[in-house]
Amino acid sequence: MTFALIGRLNAAVERRLPEQRLFLKSDDGTRFIRLRPVTQAAILSGFAVLVAWTVIVTSVFLIDMISAGNSREQAQREQYLFQTQLNELSTQVEVRAHEAMQAQDLFSAAMDQVAAMQVRLLESEERRRELETAVNVIQATLRRTIGERDSARAEVAALGRELTADTGTVQTAAAREAELSRAVERLADALEATADQRDGTATMVAEAGQEIDRLRYEAALADERQERVFRQLEDAVAMSMEPLDRMLQASGVSTDRLIGQVRATYSGQGGPLMPIAVSSMGDDAPDAMSLRANELLGALDEMNLYRIAAERLPFSVPVRGTYRNTSGFGYRNDPFNGGRRLHAGVDFAGARGTNIVAGGDGTVIYAGRQSGYGLMVEIDHGFGITTRYAHMTRLTVSRGERVSRGEHIGDMGCTGRCTGTHLHYEVRRNGDPVNPMTFITAGRDVF
């Protein structure tokens, strides 16, 4: 049955693949190998399968190479975009700080102008009150002079009548009347001079009123300018505070406690912003403008404390270059003995010699070789926060050295207990390990 089936197959295939004979000649004779159609078909099929498999494997390999190249280019583009955004954010922070300093200078100048205007306004009010007092005195003198003039005229008439009754002559009465007339003229001259003084005083009062109106108008303009400056400063402070507050809250650190520690240990040059001294001028209650200015200065002081805390905490990625995350924070199978162990940090794998940088400002408290960590750097950032950078191939800092965020501290390598080139990065709070990605993710939109 089997031979018959093979015979039929040979007959069917023979039209396409006729039987071939391979002759082998030697000293003993000539032999040949018969290649039946089915055998030829099997050989050709195997060769075709081999060629197809080779083509498929080559295609897959080429596709993997192209995909890997695209992934590297995409990672480089993302890294470039991240660096660009970081530079832009740093520039914006510097611009906002410069604007805040300029606004504070403008505010101080405006406060000086307002104080000078208040002094001038008080002087004008005092002069107006003096002029009003002088006018009242002049008016009282005028009324008294008019009364004396009327009394003098009445006395002249009475004396004329008495003289006429006593002497019976008109000549003596006329002389006395002439004398009294001269006295009345002198009084009239004095009265006229008093009236002139009154008119001059009224003119001075009118001019003082115009000066007061002008000063009040200038004070209203100054109030409007101050309101505009206050609004701009308050908006700038709110815009600057929002991302910093959101970043500190996302890191899991107690914001009130952190800011309290910064305030207690702050010793930078210049010191915190001091509140404006309020001149009450006999009134114990400060004015609304001074209260608002002190609130704004308090917000600027708090923003400065936020900035100091943000610069010191490890919110930045500790690798400058191409990398990938190979192991996260938490329990995992140990790569050497297979047991479940706590991985107290995160691993960033990259090329040997990749730059390792500080995640935040701080002081180097250890730099050297330490057991399974290999070459390691440990940085104290204050507030009970420390970071560790392990398995490096070279260190560029030493113990006691002050470092800044992004400063080069060593090169990536594989020293200590490791299976390949990578950075083992830890963040510890009061000696206990915490997930570093909590800080890195919180600071991703700011740094």
C-alpha positions as CSV (number, residue, x, y, z in Angstrom):
1,M,0.0,0.0,0.0
2,T,2.8,2.4,1.0
3,F,4.9,1.6,-2.1
4,A,1.9,2.0,-4.3
5,L,1.2,5.5,-2.8
6,I,4.8,6.5,-3.3
7,G,4.6,5.2,-6.9
8,R,1.6,7.3,-7.6
9,L,3.3,10.4,-6.1
10,N,6.4,9.8,-8.2
11,A,4.2,9.5,-11.3
12,A,2.3,12.7,-10.4
13,V,5.5,14.7,-9.7
14,E,7.6,13.3,-12.5
15,R,6.0,15.6,-15.0
16,R,7.5,18.6,-13.1
17,L,10.5,16.9,-11.7
18,P,11.8,14.0,-13.9
19,E,13.9,11.4,-12.3
20,Q,17.6,12.4,-12.0
21,R,20.7,10.2,-11.6
22,L,23.9,11.4,-9.9
23,F,26.9,9.4,-11.3
24,L,29.9,8.8,-9.0
25,K,33.1,7.6,-10.8
26,S,36.0,5.9,-9.0
27,D,38.9,3.6,-9.8
28,D,36.7,0.5,-9.1
29,G,33.9,1.5,-11.4
30,T,31.1,3.9,-11.9
31,R,28.1,4.2,-9.6
32,F,25.1,6.4,-9.6
33,I,22.5,7.7,-7.1
34,R,18.9,7.8,-8.2
35,L,17.0,10.9,-7.3
36,R,13.3,10.2,-7.6
37,P,10.8,13.0,-8.1
38,V,9.5,12.8,-4.6
39,T,13.0,13.0,-3.2
40,Q,13.7,16.0,-5.3
41,A,10.5,17.6,-4.1
42,A,11.4,17.0,-0.5
43,I,14.9,18.4,-1.0
44,L,13.5,21.5,-2.8
45,S,10.9,22.0,-0.1
46,G,13.5,21.8,2.7
47,F,15.7,24.3,0.9
48,A,12.7,26.6,0.4
49,V,11.8,26.3,4.1
50,L,15.4,27.1,5.0
51,V,15.4,30.2,2.8
52,A,12.1,31.4,4.1
53,W,13.2,30.9,7.7
54,T,16.4,32.8,7.0
55,V,14.4,35.7,5.4
56,I,12.0,35.8,8.3
57,V,14.8,35.8,10.9
58,T,16.7,38.5,9.0
59,S,13.5,40.7,8.8
60,V,12.8,40.3,12.5
61,F,16.4,41.2,13.3
62,L,16.3,44.3,11.1
63,I,12.9,45.3,12.5
64,D,14.3,45.0,16.1
65,M,17.3,47.1,15.1
66,I,15.1,49.8,13.5
67,S,12.8,49.8,16.6
68,A,15.8,50.0,18.9
69,G,17.2,52.9,17.0
70,N,13.8,54.7,17.0
71,S,13.5,54.0,20.8
72,R,17.0,55.6,21.4
73,E,16.1,58.6,19.2
74,Q,12.8,59.0,21.0
75,A,14.5,58.8,24.4
76,Q,17.1,61.3,23.3
77,R,14.3,63.6,22.0
78,E,12.4,63.3,25.3
79,Q,15.6,63.9,27.3
80,Y,16.3,67.0,25.1
81,L,12.7,68.2,25.6
82,F,13.0,67.6,29.4
83,Q,16.3,69.5,29.6
84,T,14.7,72.4,27.5
85,Q,11.7,72.5,29.9
86,L,14.0,72.4,32.9
87,N,16.0,75.4,31.5
88,E,12.8,77.3,30.7
89,L,11.5,76.7,34.2
90,S,14.7,77.8,35.8
91,T,14.7,80.9,33.6
92,Q,11.1,81.6,34.6
93,V,11.9,81.2,38.4
94,E,14.8,83.6,38.0
95,V,12.6,86.1,36.1
96,R,9.9,85.8,38.7
97,A,12.5,86.4,41.5
98,H,13.9,89.4,39.6
99,E,10.4,90.8,39.1
100,A,9.6,90.3,42.8
101,M,12.8,92.3,43.7
102,Q,11.9,95.0,41.2
103,A,8.3,95.1,42.5
104,Q,9.6,95.4,46.1
105,D,11.8,98.3,45.1
106,L,8.9,100.0,43.3
107,F,6.7,99.4,46.4
108,S,9.4,100.9,48.7
109,A,9.6,104.0,46.4
110,A,5.8,104.3,46.3
111,M,5.7,104.1,50.1
112,D,8.3,106.9,50.4
113,Q,6.3,109.1,48.0
114,V,3.1,108.4,49.9
115,A,4.8,109.3,53.2
116,A,6.1,112.6,51.7
117,M,2.6,113.4,50.3
118,Q,1.1,112.6,53.7
119,V,3.5,115.1,55.4
120,R,2.7,117.8,52.8
121,L,-1.0,117.1,53.3
122,L,-0.7,117.4,57.0
123,E,1.3,120.7,56.6
124,S,-1.4,122.1,54.3
125,E,-4.1,121.1,56.8
126,E,-2.2,122.8,59.6
127,R,-1.7,126.0,57.5
128,R,-5.4,126.0,56.6
129,R,-6.4,125.7,60.2
130,E,-4.0,128.6,61.1
131,L,-5.5,130.7,58.2
132,E,-9.0,130.0,59.4
133,T,-8.0,131.0,63.0
134,A,-6.5,134.2,61.6
135,V,-9.7,134.9,59.6
136,N,-11.8,134.4,62.7
137,V,-9.5,136.8,64.7
138,I,-9.7,139.4,62.0
139,Q,-13.5,139.1,61.7
140,A,-13.8,139.5,65.5
141,T,-11.5,142.5,65.4
142,L,-13.5,144.0,62.5
143,R,-16.7,143.6,64.4
144,R,-15.2,145.1,67.5
145,T,-13.9,148.1,65.4
146,I,-17.3,148.7,63.8
147,G,-18.8,148.6,67.3
148,E,-16.3,151.1,68.6
149,R,-16.9,153.4,65.5
150,D,-20.6,153.4,66.1
151,S,-20.0,154.1,69.8
152,A,-17.7,157.0,68.9
153,R,-20.2,158.5,66.5
154,A,-22.9,158.2,69.2
155,E,-20.5,159.9,71.7
156,V,-19.8,162.7,69.1
157,A,-23.5,163.4,68.7
158,A,-24.0,163.4,72.5
159,L,-21.1,165.6,73.1
160,G,-22.3,168.0,70.4
161,R,-25.7,168.3,72.0
162,E,-24.1,168.8,75.5
163,L,-21.8,171.5,74.2
164,T,-24.6,173.3,72.5
165,A,-26.7,173.2,75.6
166,D,-23.8,174.4,77.8
167,T,-22.2,177.2,75.7
168,G,-25.0,178.1,73.4
169,T,-22.3,178.6,70.6
170,V,-22.0,176.7,67.5
171,Q,-18.3,177.4,66.9
172,T,-17.1,175.2,69.8
173,A,-19.4,172.4,68.9
174,A,-18.1,172.6,65.3
175,A,-14.5,172.3,66.5
176,R,-15.3,169.4,68.7
177,E,-17.2,167.8,65.8
178,A,-14.2,168.3,63.5
179,E,-11.9,166.6,66.0
180,L,-14.3,163.7,66.4
181,S,-14.6,163.5,62.6
182,R,-10.8,163.1,62.4
183,A,-11.0,160.4,65.0
184,V,-13.7,158.7,63.0
185,E,-11.6,158.9,59.8
186,R,-8.7,157.3,61.6
187,L,-11.0,154.5,62.7
188,A,-12.3,154.2,59.2
189,D,-8.8,153.9,57.8
190,A,-8.0,151.2,60.4
191,L,-11.3,149.5,59.5
192,E,-10.4,149.6,55.8
193,A,-7.0,148.2,56.5
194,T,-8.6,145.4,58.5
195,A,-11.0,144.7,55.6
196,D,-8.0,144.5,53.2
197,Q,-6.3,142.0,55.6
198,R,-9.6,140.0,55.7
199,D,-9.7,139.9,51.9
200,G,-6.1,138.8,51.7
201,T,-6.8,136.1,54.3
202,A,-9.8,134.9,52.3
203,T,-7.5,134.7,49.2
204,M,-5.0,132.7,51.1
205,V,-7.7,130.4,52.4
206,A,-8.9,129.8,48.8
207,E,-5.4,129.1,47.6
208,A,-4.9,126.7,50.5
209,G,-8.2,124.9,49.6
210,Q,-6.9,124.5,46.0
211,E,-3.6,123.1,47.3
212,I,-5.5,120.6,49.5
213,D,-7.6,119.5,46.5
214,R,-4.5,119.0,44.4
215,L,-2.8,117.0,47.1
216,R,-5.9,114.9,47.6
217,Y,-5.9,114.2,43.8
218,E,-2.3,113.2,43.9
219,A,-3.0,111.0,46.9
220,A,-5.9,109.3,44.9
221,L,-3.5,108.7,42.0
222,A,-0.9,107.3,44.3
223,D,-3.5,105.0,45.9
224,E,-4.5,103.7,42.4
225,R,-0.9,103.0,41.5
226,Q,-0.3,101.2,44.8
227,E,-3.4,99.1,44.2
228,R,-2.1,98.1,40.8
229,V,1.3,97.3,42.1
230,F,-0.2,95.3,45.0
231,R,-2.4,93.3,42.6
232,Q,0.6,92.5,40.3
233,L,2.7,91.4,43.2
234,E,-0.1,89.3,44.8
235,D,-0.7,87.6,41.4
236,A,3.0,86.9,40.9
237,V,3.3,85.4,44.4
238,A,0.3,83.2,43.9
239,M,1.5,81.9,40.6
240,S,5.0,81.2,42.0
241,M,3.7,79.6,45.2
242,E,1.2,77.2,43.6
243,P,3.7,74.8,41.8
244,L,6.1,74.8,44.9
245,D,3.3,74.0,47.3
246,R,1.9,71.3,45.0
247,M,5.4,69.7,44.7
248,L,6.1,69.7,48.4
249,Q,2.7,68.2,49.2
250,A,3.1,65.5,46.5
251,S,6.5,64.5,48.0
252,G,4.7,63.3,51.2
253,V,6.8,65.6,53.5
254,S,4.9,67.7,56.1
255,T,4.9,71.1,54.5
256,D,4.3,73.0,57.8
257,R,7.0,71.1,59.6
258,L,9.4,71.5,56.7
259,I,8.9,75.3,56.4
260,G,9.2,75.6,60.2
261,Q,12.6,73.9,60.1
262,V,13.7,76.1,57.2
263,R,12.6,79.2,59.1
264,A,14.4,78.0,62.3
265,T,17.6,77.2,60.5
266,Y,17.6,80.0,57.9
267,S,20.9,81.9,58.0
268,G,21.4,83.1,54.5
269,Q,22.7,86.6,53.7
270,G,20.0,89.2,53.9
271,G,17.6,87.4,56.2
272,P,13.8,87.2,55.9
273,L,11.7,90.1,54.7
274,M,10.8,92.5,57.6
275,P,7.3,93.9,58.0
276,I,6.7,97.6,57.4
277,A,6.7,99.8,60.5
278,V,3.3,101.4,60.9
279,S,3.1,105.1,61.9
280,S,-0.1,105.4,63.7
281,M,0.1,109.2,64.4
282,G,-1.8,108.9,67.6
283,D,-4.1,106.0,66.4
284,D,-3.3,102.5,67.6
285,A,-5.0,100.8,64.7
286,P,-2.7,100.4,61.6
287,D,-4.1,101.4,58.2
288,A,-5.4,98.9,55.6
289,M,-2.5,99.6,53.2
290,S,0.1,98.8,55.8
291,L,-1.7,95.6,56.8
292,R,-1.9,94.6,53.1
293,A,1.8,95.4,52.6
294,N,2.8,93.3,55.6
295,E,0.7,90.4,54.3
296,L,2.4,90.6,50.9
297,L,5.8,90.7,52.6
298,G,4.9,87.7,54.6
299,A,3.9,85.8,51.5
300,L,7.2,86.7,49.8
301,D,9.0,85.5,52.9
302,E,7.1,82.2,52.8
303,M,7.8,81.8,49.1
304,N,11.5,82.3,49.8
305,L,11.3,79.6,52.4
306,Y,9.6,77.3,50.0
307,R,12.3,77.9,47.4
308,I,15.1,77.1,49.9
309,A,13.3,73.8,50.9
310,A,12.7,72.9,47.2
311,E,16.4,73.4,46.3
312,R,17.6,71.3,49.2
313,L,15.3,68.3,48.8
314,P,16.1,65.6,46.2
315,F,13.4,66.3,43.6
316,S,15.7,65.8,40.5
317,V,16.7,62.7,38.6
318,P,20.2,61.7,39.7
319,V,21.3,60.6,36.1
320,R,22.4,62.9,33.3
321,G,22.3,60.9,30.1
322,T,20.4,58.0,28.6
323,Y,19.1,55.5,31.1
324,R,16.2,53.1,31.9
325,N,14.6,52.0,35.2
326,T,15.5,48.4,35.9
327,S,14.3,47.9,39.4
328,G,11.8,49.8,41.6
329,F,11.4,50.4,45.3
330,G,10.0,47.5,47.4
331,Y,10.3,43.8,47.9
332,R,11.8,41.7,45.0
333,N,13.7,38.4,44.4
334,D,17.3,38.9,45.2
335,P,19.4,38.6,42.0
336,F,22.1,36.5,43.7
337,N,20.4,34.1,46.1
338,G,16.7,34.4,44.9
339,G,15.2,35.2,48.3
340,R,12.6,37.9,48.9
341,R,14.5,41.0,50.0
342,L,13.6,44.7,50.4
343,H,15.1,46.8,47.6
344,A,15.6,50.1,49.5
345,G,16.0,52.3,46.4
346,V,15.6,52.4,42.6
347,D,18.0,51.3,39.9
348,F,18.9,53.4,36.8
349,A,20.8,51.4,34.2
350,G,23.0,53.1,31.6
351,A,26.3,53.1,29.9
352,R,29.5,52.9,31.9
353,G,30.7,56.4,32.8
354,T,27.3,58.1,32.6
355,N,27.3,61.2,34.8
356,I,25.7,60.9,38.2
357,V,24.5,64.2,39.8
358,A,23.2,65.3,43.2
359,G,19.4,65.2,43.5
360,G,19.4,68.4,45.6
361,D,21.6,70.8,47.6
362,G,23.4,69.3,50.6
363,T,26.7,68.2,52.2
364,V,28.6,65.0,51.4
365,I,28.8,62.9,54.6
366,Y,30.4,59.8,53.0
367,A,32.4,59.2,49.9
368,G,34.2,55.9,49.5
369,R,33.8,52.1,49.3
370,Q,31.2,50.5,51.5
371,S,30.5,46.7,51.4
372,G,27.8,45.8,48.9
373,Y,27.3,49.4,47.8
374,G,30.7,49.5,46.2
375,L,31.9,53.1,45.6
376,M,29.2,55.2,47.2
377,V,28.4,58.8,48.0
378,E,25.9,59.8,50.7
379,I,24.6,63.4,50.9
380,D,22.8,65.1,53.8
381,H,20.1,67.5,52.5
382,G,18.9,68.6,56.0
383,F,15.4,68.0,57.5
384,G,16.4,64.4,58.2
385,I,16.6,63.6,54.4
386,T,19.7,61.8,53.0
387,T,20.4,60.3,49.6
388,R,22.8,57.4,48.6
389,Y,24.4,56.9,45.2
390,A,26.0,53.4,44.9
391,H,27.9,51.1,42.5
392,M,29.8,54.0,40.9
393,T,33.1,53.5,39.0
394,R,34.6,56.9,40.0
395,L,33.9,59.6,42.6
396,T,34.4,63.3,42.0
397,V,33.5,64.6,45.5
398,S,34.9,64.1,49.0
399,R,33.4,64.1,52.5
400,G,32.5,67.5,53.9
401,E,32.1,69.1,50.5
402,R,29.0,71.2,49.7
403,V,27.2,70.2,46.5
404,S,24.4,71.8,44.5
405,R,21.4,70.3,42.7
406,G,22.6,68.8,39.3
407,E,26.3,68.9,40.3
408,H,28.5,66.0,39.0
409,I,29.4,63.7,41.9
410,G,30.7,60.5,40.1
411,D,30.4,58.1,37.1
412,M,28.1,55.1,36.7
413,G,29.7,51.7,37.0
414,C,29.4,48.2,38.6
415,T,31.3,48.1,41.9
416,G,30.1,46.2,44.9
417,R,27.3,43.7,44.8
418,C,25.8,44.2,41.4
419,T,25.0,42.3,38.2
420,G,25.6,45.0,35.6
421,T,26.3,48.7,35.1
422,H,23.7,50.8,36.9
423,L,23.1,53.4,39.7
424,H,21.5,52.3,42.9
425,Y,19.7,55.4,44.3
426,E,18.2,55.7,47.8
427,V,16.3,58.4,49.7
428,R,16.2,58.0,53.5
429,R,14.1,60.0,55.9
430,N,15.5,59.9,59.5
431,G,17.4,56.8,58.5
432,D,14.4,54.9,57.1
433,P,14.3,54.2,53.3
434,V,11.5,55.8,51.3
435,N,10.5,55.5,47.6
436,P,12.8,58.0,45.7
437,M,10.2,58.1,42.8
438,T,7.9,60.0,45.2
439,F,10.3,62.9,45.2
440,I,11.3,62.7,41.5
441,T,7.6,62.5,40.3
442,A,6.7,65.5,42.6
443,G,9.5,67.6,41.2
444,R,9.0,66.6,37.5
445,D,6.8,69.6,36.7
446,V,9.1,72.1,38.4
447,F,12.8,71.0,38.0
